[in-house]
Structures are given as C-alpha cells and as structure tokens.
Amino acid sequence: MKKYIVIFVLVICVSVFVFMRGDEDGSKSKPVLRVGVECDYPPNNWEEKRPTDFNVPLSNQEGSYADGYDIQIAKFVANELVMTLSLKKIQWNDLLAGHCRT
C-alpha cells in the first residue's frame, strides 16, 4: 500500500505541480520545474537545516532544505529535462489545490 501512496504522490507532484517558465525579461534560460512538498513524511521527504550534497533548498523557507525519495526523483527528472528544480514547502491540503505555482 505504501508503494502506491509514494507513486501517487510522485505522479501528482510531477504532473500537476509542474510547469515551465523562463525569465520575465525574455532571455533564454532553463525552464523551472516547480514541486510542492510538505516535508513531513520520511523517507519520502523531510526538512533539514543544513545543506548537503543531496538535499535541495526550499524556495519559500530561507535556510531550509528538503531531502528524501521524492526529492531525489524530482532532481533526476529536472536533470533529465534540463530544467532548474524549485521546491516549495506547502501544507498537505494545499498540494491538491496547486498552490506551489508562485
């Protein structure tokens, strides 16, 4: 059952909360892969206060970083699509509403 939950969360994160956008000034830069995470479900995703070689900074939490299975998969997807990964910590109820766009 846990396997299906992880797959479901991953599919939601990648398919619903992802959209590409360049800089507003029209310059050609890498598009951004935006992913919303709650950072409260180890080993899927959790929050850390120190940077490591594996974690990713949270865009809306200064000095906070996220790591876990979901984060590593998002890093892999962003790398394969030649995109910049942007993580945003949001509440679970807001994930389904798609509030990680800003």
MOBEL-V151242 format. One record per residue. N is the residue number from 1. RES is the residue in three letters. PSI is psi in radians with two decimals (NA if undefined). D_LAST is the distance of its C-alpha to the last C-alpha in Angstrom with 2 decimals. Layout:
# MOBEL-V151242
n:N res:RES psi:PSI d_last:D_LAST
n:N res:RES psi:PSI d_last:D_LAST
This chain:
# MOBEL-V151242
n:1 res:MET psi:-0.71 d_last:32.27
n:2 res:LYS psi:-0.62 d_last:29.91
n:3 res:LYS psi:-0.75 d_last:29.79
n:4 res:TYR psi:-0.60 d_last:28.50
n:5 res:ILE psi:-0.78 d_last:25.82
n:6 res:VAL psi:-0.77 d_last:24.55
n:7 res:ILE psi:-0.73 d_last:24.71
n:8 res:PHE psi:-0.82 d_last:22.94
n:9 res:VAL psi:-0.74 d_last:19.98
n:10 res:LEU psi:-0.79 d_last:19.89
n:11 res:VAL psi:-0.74 d_last:20.12
n:12 res:ILE psi:-0.84 d_last:17.29
n:13 res:CYS psi:-0.76 d_last:14.98
n:14 res:VAL psi:-0.66 d_last:16.15
n:15 res:SER psi:-0.61 d_last:16.57
n:16 res:VAL psi:-0.72 d_last:13.98
n:17 res:PHE psi:0.27 d_last:10.75
n:18 res:VAL psi:2.24 d_last:11.59
n:19 res:PHE psi:2.71 d_last:11.15
n:20 res:MET psi:2.50 d_last:12.36
n:21 res:ARG psi:2.37 d_last:11.43
n:22 res:GLY psi:-3.02 d_last:13.68
n:23 res:ASP psi:2.66 d_last:13.70
n:24 res:GLU psi:-0.40 d_last:13.66
n:25 res:ASP psi:0.03 d_last:17.29
n:26 res:GLY psi:-0.01 d_last:18.47
n:27 res:SER psi:2.65 d_last:19.73
n:28 res:LYS psi:1.96 d_last:20.15
n:29 res:SER psi:3.04 d_last:18.24
n:30 res:LYS psi:2.40 d_last:17.25
n:31 res:PRO psi:2.82 d_last:14.50
n:32 res:VAL psi:2.26 d_last:11.72
n:33 res:LEU psi:1.91 d_last:12.10
n:34 res:ARG psi:2.26 d_last:9.13
n:35 res:VAL psi:2.28 d_last:10.89
n:36 res:GLY psi:2.31 d_last:10.52
n:37 res:VAL psi:2.66 d_last:13.79
n:38 res:GLU psi:-0.41 d_last:15.71
n:39 res:CYS psi:0.71 d_last:18.00
n:40 res:ASP psi:0.34 d_last:21.00
n:41 res:TYR psi:1.20 d_last:23.06
n:42 res:PRO psi:2.48 d_last:25.31
n:43 res:PRO psi:0.09 d_last:26.29
n:44 res:ASN psi:-0.87 d_last:23.24
n:45 res:ASN psi:2.52 d_last:20.68
n:46 res:TRP psi:2.93 d_last:21.13
n:47 res:GLU psi:2.46 d_last:20.08
n:48 res:GLU psi:2.74 d_last:22.24
n:49 res:LYS psi:-0.19 d_last:22.75
n:50 res:ARG psi:2.48 d_last:24.43
n:51 res:PRO psi:2.54 d_last:23.46
n:52 res:THR psi:-3.09 d_last:25.63
n:53 res:ASP psi:-0.24 d_last:26.25
n:54 res:PHE psi:-0.55 d_last:24.41
n:55 res:ASN psi:2.95 d_last:21.32
n:56 res:VAL psi:2.38 d_last:17.83
n:57 res:PRO psi:2.53 d_last:15.91
n:58 res:LEU psi:2.26 d_last:12.98
n:59 res:SER psi:-0.46 d_last:10.09
n:60 res:ASN psi:0.18 d_last:9.64
n:61 res:GLN psi:1.70 d_last:13.44
n:62 res:GLU psi:2.25 d_last:15.72
n:63 res:GLY psi:0.20 d_last:18.87
n:64 res:SER psi:2.58 d_last:17.92
n:65 res:TYR psi:2.68 d_last:18.24
n:66 res:ALA psi:2.56 d_last:18.21
n:67 res:ASP psi:2.90 d_last:21.10
n:68 res:GLY psi:-3.14 d_last:22.88
n:69 res:TYR psi:-0.83 d_last:23.72
n:70 res:ASP psi:-0.69 d_last:20.28
n:71 res:ILE psi:-0.75 d_last:18.97
n:72 res:GLN psi:-0.67 d_last:22.04
n:73 res:ILE psi:-0.72 d_last:21.68
n:74 res:ALA psi:-0.70 d_last:18.07
n:75 res:LYS psi:-0.75 d_last:19.48
n:76 res:PHE psi:-0.81 d_last:22.34
n:77 res:VAL psi:-0.80 d_last:20.40
n:78 res:ALA psi:-0.72 d_last:18.19
n:79 res:ASN psi:-0.76 d_last:21.49
n:80 res:GLU psi:-0.58 d_last:23.35
n:81 res:LEU psi:0.05 d_last:20.87
n:82 res:VAL psi:1.00 d_last:20.76
n:83 res:MET psi:2.82 d_last:17.02
n:84 res:THR psi:2.28 d_last:15.13
n:85 res:LEU psi:2.26 d_last:13.88
n:86 res:SER psi:2.06 d_last:10.69
n:87 res:LEU psi:2.46 d_last:11.00
n:88 res:LYS psi:2.23 d_last:9.07
n:89 res:LYS psi:2.13 d_last:11.61
n:90 res:ILE psi:2.82 d_last:11.28
n:91 res:GLN psi:2.65 d_last:14.32
n:92 res:TRP psi:-0.80 d_last:16.35
n:93 res:ASN psi:-0.49 d_last:16.37
n:94 res:ASP psi:-0.29 d_last:12.61
n:95 res:LEU psi:-0.81 d_last:12.71
n:96 res:LEU psi:-0.45 d_last:14.67
n:97 res:ALA psi:-0.21 d_last:12.60
n:98 res:GLY psi:0.67 d_last:9.65
n:99 res:HIS psi:0.18 d_last:7.14
n:100 res:CYS psi:0.23 d_last:5.65
n:101 res:ARG psi:-0.40 d_last:3.79
n:102 res:THR psi:NA d_last:0.00
